[in-house]
Amino acid sequence: MFHWALLAYVISAGMIEFAFVRDHTRGAPLVVVSCLLVVFATSVPTTIAVTTARYADD
């Protein structure tokens, strides 16, 4: 489950990053957006994986 969610969020974060690069965003704003997109792309799949593992039957 984690892998598919991570793939989906990495693709969406990549599309958002592409939009900023295509809009000629440079310098510090691009670095900040890139860092926030990394957090966005990893936090949701990690939350999904932890919640799934927590309630899974052993």
N, CA, C and O atoms as a Maestro MAE file, in Angstrom:
{
 s_m_m2io_version
 :::
 2.0.0
}

f_m_ct {
 s_m_title
 :::
 protein
 m_atom[232] {
  # First column is atom index #
  i_m_mmod_type
  r_m_x_coord
  r_m_y_coord
  r_m_z_coord
  i_m_residue_number
  s_m_chain_name
  s_m_pdb_residue_name
  s_m_pdb_atom_name
  i_m_atomic_number
  :::
  1 25 0.823 -1.197 0.000 1 A "MET " " N  " 7
  2 3 0.000 0.000 0.000 1 A "MET " " CA " 6
  3 2 0.868 1.263 0.000 1 A "MET " " C  " 6
  4 15 0.566 2.238 -0.688 1 A "MET " " O  " 8
  5 25 1.948 1.227 0.780 2 A "PHE " " N  " 7
  6 3 2.829 2.389 0.882 2 A "PHE " " CA " 6
  7 2 3.444 2.737 -0.470 2 A "PHE " " C  " 6
  8 15 3.535 3.911 -0.827 2 A "PHE " " O  " 8
  9 25 3.863 1.729 -1.220 3 A "HIS " " N  " 7
  10 3 4.543 1.970 -2.484 3 A "HIS " " CA " 6
  11 2 3.638 2.671 -3.498 3 A "HIS " " C  " 6
  12 15 4.072 3.581 -4.204 3 A "HIS " " O  " 8
  13 25 2.387 2.243 -3.562 4 A "TRP " " N  " 7
  14 3 1.464 2.856 -4.517 4 A "TRP " " CA " 6
  15 2 1.116 4.287 -4.117 4 A "TRP " " C  " 6
  16 15 1.021 5.174 -4.965 4 A "TRP " " O  " 8
  17 25 0.929 4.498 -2.827 5 A "ALA " " N  " 7
  18 3 0.638 5.861 -2.366 5 A "ALA " " CA " 6
  19 2 1.840 6.773 -2.598 5 A "ALA " " C  " 6
  20 15 1.687 7.921 -3.014 5 A "ALA " " O  " 8
  21 25 3.034 6.251 -2.326 6 A "LEU " " N  " 7
  22 3 4.243 7.039 -2.560 6 A "LEU " " CA " 6
  23 2 4.392 7.377 -4.036 6 A "LEU " " C  " 6
  24 15 4.730 8.506 -4.390 6 A "LEU " " O  " 8
  25 25 4.143 6.403 -4.890 7 A "LEU " " N  " 7
  26 3 4.225 6.654 -6.333 7 A "LEU " " CA " 6
  27 2 3.246 7.741 -6.765 7 A "LEU " " C  " 6
  28 15 3.608 8.639 -7.525 7 A "LEU " " O  " 8
  29 25 2.025 7.662 -6.290 8 A "ALA " " N  " 7
  30 3 1.016 8.660 -6.657 8 A "ALA " " CA " 6
  31 2 1.397 10.056 -6.178 8 A "ALA " " C  " 6
  32 15 1.248 11.028 -6.918 8 A "ALA " " O  " 8
  33 25 1.882 10.160 -4.956 9 A "TYR " " N  " 7
  34 3 2.229 11.475 -4.421 9 A "TYR " " CA " 6
  35 2 3.512 12.024 -5.040 9 A "TYR " " C  " 6
  36 15 3.646 13.237 -5.200 9 A "TYR " " O  " 8
  37 25 4.452 11.154 -5.389 10 A "VAL " " N  " 7
  38 3 5.666 11.624 -6.071 10 A "VAL " " CA " 6
  39 2 5.320 12.145 -7.458 10 A "VAL " " C  " 6
  40 15 5.874 13.150 -7.902 10 A "VAL " " O  " 8
  41 25 4.415 11.473 -8.139 11 A "ILE " " N  " 7
  42 3 3.990 11.949 -9.464 11 A "ILE " " CA " 6
  43 2 3.295 13.303 -9.353 11 A "ILE " " C  " 6
  44 15 3.571 14.207 -10.141 11 A "ILE " " O  " 8
  45 25 2.401 13.446 -8.388 12 A "SER " " N  " 7
  46 3 1.703 14.735 -8.252 12 A "SER " " CA " 6
  47 2 2.656 15.842 -7.813 12 A "SER " " C  " 6
  48 15 2.540 16.974 -8.282 12 A "SER " " O  " 8
  49 25 3.587 15.534 -6.929 13 A "ALA " " N  " 7
  50 3 4.575 16.540 -6.519 13 A "ALA " " CA " 6
  51 2 5.482 16.906 -7.687 13 A "ALA " " C  " 6
  52 15 5.869 18.066 -7.831 13 A "ALA " " O  " 8
  53 25 5.821 15.936 -8.515 14 A "GLY " " N  " 7
  54 3 6.636 16.219 -9.694 14 A "GLY " " CA " 6
  55 2 5.924 17.120 -10.685 14 A "GLY " " C  " 6
  56 15 6.539 17.992 -11.298 14 A "GLY " " O  " 8
  57 25 4.619 16.905 -10.840 15 A "MET " " N  " 7
  58 3 3.853 17.770 -11.738 15 A "MET " " CA " 6
  59 2 3.777 19.195 -11.200 15 A "MET " " C  " 6
  60 15 3.853 20.153 -11.968 15 A "MET " " O  " 8
  61 25 3.629 19.337 -9.903 16 A "ILE " " N  " 7
  62 3 3.607 20.680 -9.301 16 A "ILE " " CA " 6
  63 2 4.971 21.354 -9.455 16 A "ILE " " C  " 6
  64 15 5.055 22.538 -9.785 16 A "ILE " " O  " 8
  65 25 6.041 20.583 -9.213 17 A "GLU " " N  " 7
  66 3 7.397 21.114 -9.387 17 A "GLU " " CA " 6
  67 2 7.631 21.551 -10.837 17 A "GLU " " C  " 6
  68 15 8.216 22.604 -11.089 17 A "GLU " " O  " 8
  69 25 7.172 20.741 -11.774 18 A "PHE " " N  " 7
  70 3 7.306 21.079 -13.196 18 A "PHE " " CA " 6
  71 2 6.603 22.398 -13.515 18 A "PHE " " C  " 6
  72 15 7.111 23.206 -14.292 18 A "PHE " " O  " 8
  73 25 5.442 22.608 -12.917 19 A "ALA " " N  " 7
  74 3 4.716 23.856 -13.155 19 A "ALA " " CA " 6
  75 2 5.504 25.061 -12.651 19 A "ALA " " C  " 6
  76 15 5.523 26.107 -13.301 19 A "ALA " " O  " 8
  77 25 6.148 24.922 -11.506 20 A "PHE " " N  " 7
  78 3 6.946 26.036 -10.985 20 A "PHE " " CA " 6
  79 2 8.179 26.279 -11.846 20 A "PHE " " C  " 6
  80 15 8.527 27.429 -12.113 20 A "PHE " " O  " 8
  81 25 8.840 25.220 -12.280 21 A "VAL " " N  " 7
  82 3 10.028 25.379 -13.129 21 A "VAL " " CA " 6
  83 2 9.634 25.959 -14.486 21 A "VAL " " C  " 6
  84 15 10.334 26.814 -15.029 21 A "VAL " " O  " 8
  85 25 8.524 25.495 -15.022 22 A "ARG " " N  " 7
  86 3 8.045 25.988 -16.315 22 A "ARG " " CA " 6
  87 2 7.655 27.466 -16.247 22 A "ARG " " C  " 6
  88 15 7.727 28.182 -17.245 22 A "ARG " " O  " 8
  89 25 7.238 27.914 -15.050 23 A "ASP " " N  " 7
  90 3 6.859 29.314 -14.840 23 A "ASP " " CA " 6
  91 2 8.085 30.187 -14.560 23 A "ASP " " C  " 6
  92 15 7.950 31.362 -14.216 23 A "ASP " " O  " 8
  93 25 9.274 29.610 -14.709 24 A "HIS " " N  " 7
  94 3 10.556 30.308 -14.529 24 A "HIS " " CA " 6
  95 2 10.780 30.791 -13.098 24 A "HIS " " C  " 6
  96 15 11.339 31.866 -12.883 24 A "HIS " " O  " 8
  97 25 10.346 30.001 -12.130 25 A "THR " " N  " 7
  98 3 10.644 30.304 -10.732 25 A "THR " " CA " 6
  99 2 12.090 29.922 -10.460 25 A "THR " " C  " 6
  100 15 12.500 28.807 -10.782 25 A "THR " " O  " 8
  101 25 12.853 30.803 -9.886 26 A "ARG " " N  " 7
  102 3 14.278 30.577 -9.639 26 A "ARG " " CA " 6
  103 2 14.644 30.944 -8.197 26 A "ARG " " C  " 6
  104 15 13.906 31.663 -7.524 26 A "ARG " " O  " 8
  105 25 15.765 30.451 -7.745 27 A "GLY " " N  " 7
  106 3 16.346 30.860 -6.482 27 A "GLY " " CA " 6
  107 2 15.666 30.292 -5.263 27 A "GLY " " C  " 6
  108 15 15.206 29.149 -5.256 27 A "GLY " " O  " 8
  109 25 15.610 31.114 -4.225 28 A "ALA " " N  " 7
  110 3 15.100 30.691 -2.926 28 A "ALA " " CA " 6
  111 2 13.642 30.234 -2.954 28 A "ALA " " C  " 6
  112 15 13.317 29.244 -2.298 28 A "ALA " " O  " 8
  113 25 12.758 30.903 -3.677 29 A "PRO " " N  " 7
  114 3 11.373 30.410 -3.707 29 A "PRO " " CA " 6
  115 2 11.258 28.985 -4.258 29 A "PRO " " C  " 6
  116 15 10.447 28.195 -3.775 29 A "PRO " " O  " 8
  117 25 12.062 28.662 -5.259 30 A "LEU " " N  " 7
  118 3 12.029 27.314 -5.822 30 A "LEU " " CA " 6
  119 2 12.573 26.292 -4.832 30 A "LEU " " C  " 6
  120 15 12.065 25.172 -4.758 30 A "LEU " " O  " 8
  121 25 13.586 26.658 -4.080 31 A "VAL " " N  " 7
  122 3 14.134 25.757 -3.065 31 A "VAL " " CA " 6
  123 2 13.100 25.497 -1.980 31 A "VAL " " C  " 6
  124 15 12.930 24.357 -1.546 31 A "VAL " " O  " 8
  125 25 12.415 26.534 -1.540 32 A "VAL " " N  " 7
  126 3 11.391 26.370 -0.503 32 A "VAL " " CA " 6
  127 2 10.250 25.490 -1.001 32 A "VAL " " C  " 6
  128 15 9.804 24.590 -0.289 32 A "VAL " " O  " 8
  129 25 9.783 25.741 -2.202 33 A "VAL " " N  " 7
  130 3 8.704 24.935 -2.776 33 A "VAL " " CA " 6
  131 2 9.148 23.485 -2.938 33 A "VAL " " C  " 6
  132 15 8.377 22.565 -2.663 33 A "VAL " " O  " 8
  133 25 10.377 23.279 -3.379 34 A "SER " " N  " 7
  134 3 10.887 21.916 -3.551 34 A "SER " " CA " 6
  135 2 10.946 21.166 -2.227 34 A "SER " " C  " 6
  136 15 10.567 19.996 -2.155 34 A "SER " " O  " 8
  137 25 11.412 21.827 -1.197 35 A "CYS " " N  " 7
  138 3 11.464 21.187 0.132 35 A "CYS " " CA " 6
  139 2 10.069 20.865 0.647 35 A "CYS " " C  " 6
  140 15 9.850 19.793 1.210 35 A "CYS " " O  " 8
  141 25 9.140 21.767 0.464 36 A "LEU " " N  " 7
  142 3 7.772 21.514 0.904 36 A "LEU " " CA " 6
  143 2 7.118 20.400 0.098 36 A "LEU " " C  " 6
  144 15 6.300 19.652 0.634 36 A "LEU " " O  " 8
  145 25 7.460 20.279 -1.165 37 A "LEU " " N  " 7
  146 3 6.913 19.191 -1.975 37 A "LEU " " CA " 6
  147 2 7.491 17.837 -1.563 37 A "LEU " " C  " 6
  148 15 6.804 16.819 -1.651 37 A "LEU " " O  " 8
  149 25 8.738 17.817 -1.116 38 A "VAL " " N  " 7
  150 3 9.309 16.569 -0.589 38 A "VAL " " CA " 6
  151 2 8.562 16.143 0.668 38 A "VAL " " C  " 6
  152 15 8.243 14.966 0.839 38 A "VAL " " O  " 8
  153 25 8.287 17.093 1.538 39 A "VAL " " N  " 7
  154 3 7.508 16.780 2.744 39 A "VAL " " CA " 6
  155 2 6.107 16.311 2.373 39 A "VAL " " C  " 6
  156 15 5.601 15.346 2.946 39 A "VAL " " O  " 8
  157 25 5.487 16.984 1.425 40 A "PHE " " N  " 7
  158 3 4.150 16.607 0.957 40 A "PHE " " CA " 6
  159 2 4.147 15.203 0.381 40 A "PHE " " C  " 6
  160 15 3.244 14.415 0.663 40 A "PHE " " O  " 8
  161 25 5.155 14.882 -0.429 41 A "ALA " " N  " 7
  162 3 5.185 13.591 -1.116 41 A "ALA " " CA " 6
  163 2 5.503 12.431 -0.193 41 A "ALA " " C  " 6
  164 15 5.207 11.286 -0.534 41 A "ALA " " O  " 8
  165 25 6.094 12.687 0.964 42 A "THR " " N  " 7
  166 3 6.463 11.590 1.862 42 A "THR " " CA " 6
  167 2 5.566 11.480 3.093 42 A "THR " " C  " 6
  168 15 5.412 10.385 3.635 42 A "THR " " O  " 8
  169 25 4.978 12.567 3.543 43 A "SER " " N  " 7
  170 3 4.226 12.513 4.798 43 A "SER " " CA " 6
  171 2 2.908 11.756 4.666 43 A "SER " " C  " 6
  172 15 2.562 10.972 5.550 43 A "SER " " O  " 8
  173 25 2.178 11.970 3.598 44 A "VAL " " N  " 7
  174 3 0.884 11.306 3.442 44 A "VAL " " CA " 6
  175 2 1.042 9.797 3.256 44 A "VAL " " C  " 6
  176 15 0.352 9.040 3.939 44 A "VAL " " O  " 8
  177 25 1.921 9.321 2.360 45 A "PRO " " N  " 7
  178 3 2.096 7.868 2.261 45 A "PRO " " CA " 6
  179 2 2.598 7.224 3.550 45 A "PRO " " C  " 6
  180 15 2.217 6.099 3.872 45 A "PRO " " O  " 8
  181 25 3.448 7.931 4.284 46 A "THR " " N  " 7
  182 3 3.921 7.402 5.558 46 A "THR " " CA " 6
  183 2 2.776 7.294 6.553 46 A "THR " " C  " 6
  184 15 2.680 6.306 7.280 46 A "THR " " O  " 8
  185 25 1.915 8.288 6.595 47 A "THR " " N  " 7
  186 3 0.742 8.240 7.473 47 A "THR " " CA " 6
  187 2 -0.184 7.094 7.085 47 A "THR " " C  " 6
  188 15 -0.713 6.405 7.956 47 A "THR " " O  " 8
  189 25 -0.382 6.887 5.796 48 A "ILE " " N  " 7
  190 3 -1.207 5.774 5.330 48 A "ILE " " CA " 6
  191 2 -0.596 4.449 5.753 48 A "ILE " " C  " 6
  192 15 -1.306 3.561 6.226 48 A "ILE " " O  " 8
  193 25 0.725 4.305 5.588 49 A "ALA " " N  " 7
  194 3 1.395 3.048 5.931 49 A "ALA " " CA " 6
  195 2 1.332 2.770 7.429 49 A "ALA " " C  " 6
  196 15 1.101 1.630 7.832 49 A "ALA " " O  " 8
  197 25 1.531 3.779 8.250 50 A "VAL " " N  " 7
  198 3 1.487 3.589 9.700 50 A "VAL " " CA " 6
  199 2 0.085 3.221 10.150 50 A "VAL " " C  " 6
  200 15 -0.091 2.332 10.983 50 A "VAL " " O  " 8
  201 25 -0.908 3.898 9.604 51 A "THR " " N  " 7
  202 3 -2.291 3.590 9.971 51 A "THR " " CA " 6
  203 2 -2.681 2.190 9.528 51 A "THR " " C  " 6
  204 15 -3.353 1.470 10.266 51 A "THR " " O  " 8
  205 25 -2.269 1.800 8.335 52 A "THR " " N  " 7
  206 3 -2.567 0.452 7.848 52 A "THR " " CA " 6
  207 2 -1.884 -0.606 8.690 52 A "THR " " C  " 6
  208 15 -2.497 -1.620 9.025 52 A "THR " " O  " 8
  209 25 -0.626 -0.389 9.038 53 A "ALA " " N  " 7
  210 3 0.112 -1.356 9.846 53 A "ALA " " CA " 6
  211 2 -0.442 -1.429 11.264 53 A "ALA " " C  " 6
  212 15 -0.420 -2.489 11.890 53 A "ALA " " O  " 8
  213 25 -0.928 -0.328 11.759 54 A "ARG " " N  " 7
  214 3 -1.444 -0.302 13.127 54 A "ARG " " CA " 6
  215 2 -2.694 -1.155 13.285 54 A "ARG " " C  " 6
  216 15 -2.862 -1.829 14.302 54 A "ARG " " O  " 8
  217 25 -3.561 -1.132 12.297 55 A "TYR " " N  " 7
  218 3 -4.830 -1.842 12.399 55 A "TYR " " CA " 6
  219 2 -4.844 -3.153 11.622 55 A "TYR " " C  " 6
  220 15 -5.903 -3.765 11.478 55 A "TYR " " O  " 8
  221 25 -3.718 -3.590 11.129 56 A "ALA " " N  " 7
  222 3 -3.657 -4.861 10.384 56 A "ALA " " CA " 6
  223 2 -3.682 -6.026 11.358 56 A "ALA " " C  " 6
  224 15 -3.134 -5.951 12.458 56 A "ALA " " O  " 8
  225 25 -4.320 -7.090 10.939 57 A "ASP " " N  " 7
  226 3 -4.338 -8.297 11.756 57 A "ASP " " CA " 6
  227 2 -3.022 -9.042 11.573 57 A "ASP " " C  " 6
  228 15 -2.547 -9.228 10.453 57 A "ASP " " O  " 8
  229 25 -2.450 -9.460 12.679 58 A "ASP " " N  " 7
  230 3 -1.180 -10.185 12.617 58 A "ASP " " CA " 6
  231 2 -1.385 -11.650 12.395 58 A "ASP " " C  " 6
  232 15 -0.415 -12.405 12.318 58 A "ASP " " O  " 8
  :::
 }
 m_bond[231] {
  # First column is bond index #
  i_m_from
  i_m_to
  i_m_order
  :::
  1 1 2 1
  2 2 3 1
  3 3 4 2
  4 3 5 1
  5 5 6 1
  6 6 7 1
  7 7 8 2
  8 7 9 1
  9 9 10 1
  10 10 11 1
  11 11 12 2
  12 11 13 1
  13 13 14 1
  14 14 15 1
  15 15 16 2
  16 15 17 1
  17 17 18 1
  18 18 19 1
  19 19 20 2
  20 19 21 1
  21 21 22 1
  22 22 23 1
  23 23 24 2
  24 23 25 1
  25 25 26 1
  26 26 27 1
  27 27 28 2
  28 27 29 1
  29 29 30 1
  30 30 31 1
  31 31 32 2
  32 31 33 1
  33 33 34 1
  34 34 35 1
  35 35 36 2
  36 35 37 1
  37 37 38 1
  38 38 39 1
  39 39 40 2
  40 39 41 1
  41 41 42 1
  42 42 43 1
  43 43 44 2
  44 43 45 1
  45 45 46 1
  46 46 47 1
  47 47 48 2
  48 47 49 1
  49 49 50 1
  50 50 51 1
  51 51 52 2
  52 51 53 1
  53 53 54 1
  54 54 55 1
  55 55 56 2
  56 55 57 1
  57 57 58 1
  58 58 59 1
  59 59 60 2
  60 59 61 1
  61 61 62 1
  62 62 63 1
  63 63 64 2
  64 63 65 1
  65 65 66 1
  66 66 67 1
  67 67 68 2
  68 67 69 1
  69 69 70 1
  70 70 71 1
  71 71 72 2
  72 71 73 1
  73 73 74 1
  74 74 75 1
  75 75 76 2
  76 75 77 1
  77 77 78 1
  78 78 79 1
  79 79 80 2
  80 79 81 1
  81 81 82 1
  82 82 83 1
  83 83 84 2
  84 83 85 1
  85 85 86 1
  86 86 87 1
  87 87 88 2
  88 87 89 1
  89 89 90 1
  90 90 91 1
  91 91 92 2
  92 91 93 1
  93 93 94 1
  94 94 95 1
  95 95 96 2
  96 95 97 1
  97 97 98 1
  98 98 99 1
  99 99 100 2
  100 99 101 1
  101 101 102 1
  102 102 103 1
  103 103 104 2
  104 103 105 1
  105 105 106 1
  106 106 107 1
  107 107 108 2
  108 107 109 1
  109 109 110 1
  110 110 111 1
  111 111 112 2
  112 111 113 1
  113 113 114 1
  114 114 115 1
  115 115 116 2
  116 115 117 1
  117 117 118 1
  118 118 119 1
  119 119 120 2
  120 119 121 1
  121 121 122 1
  122 122 123 1
  123 123 124 2
  124 123 125 1
  125 125 126 1
  126 126 127 1
  127 127 128 2
  128 127 129 1
  129 129 130 1
  130 130 131 1
  131 131 132 2
  132 131 133 1
  133 133 134 1
  134 134 135 1
  135 135 136 2
  136 135 137 1
  137 137 138 1
  138 138 139 1
  139 139 140 2
  140 139 141 1
  141 141 142 1
  142 142 143 1
  143 143 144 2
  144 143 145 1
  145 145 146 1
  146 146 147 1
  147 147 148 2
  148 147 149 1
  149 149 150 1
  150 150 151 1
  151 151 152 2
  152 151 153 1
  153 153 154 1
  154 154 155 1
  155 155 156 2
  156 155 157 1
  157 157 158 1
  158 158 159 1
  159 159 160 2
  160 159 161 1
  161 161 162 1
  162 162 163 1
  163 163 164 2
  164 163 165 1
  165 165 166 1
  166 166 167 1
  167 167 168 2
  168 167 169 1
  169 169 170 1
  170 170 171 1
  171 171 172 2
  172 171 173 1
  173 173 174 1
  174 174 175 1
  175 175 176 2
  176 175 177 1
  177 177 178 1
  178 178 179 1
  179 179 180 2
  180 179 181 1
  181 181 182 1
  182 182 183 1
  183 183 184 2
  184 183 185 1
  185 185 186 1
  186 186 187 1
  187 187 188 2
  188 187 189 1
  189 189 190 1
  190 190 191 1
  191 191 192 2
  192 191 193 1
  193 193 194 1
  194 194 195 1
  195 195 196 2
  196 195 197 1
  197 197 198 1
  198 198 199 1
  199 199 200 2
  200 199 201 1
  201 201 202 1
  202 202 203 1
  203 203 204 2
  204 203 205 1
  205 205 206 1
  206 206 207 1
  207 207 208 2
  208 207 209 1
  209 209 210 1
  210 210 211 1
  211 211 212 2
  212 211 213 1
  213 213 214 1
  214 214 215 1
  215 215 216 2
  216 215 217 1
  217 217 218 1
  218 218 219 1
  219 219 220 2
  220 219 221 1
  221 221 222 1
  222 222 223 1
  223 223 224 2
  224 223 225 1
  225 225 226 1
  226 226 227 1
  227 227 228 2
  228 227 229 1
  229 229 230 1
  230 230 231 1
  231 231 232 2
  :::
 }
}
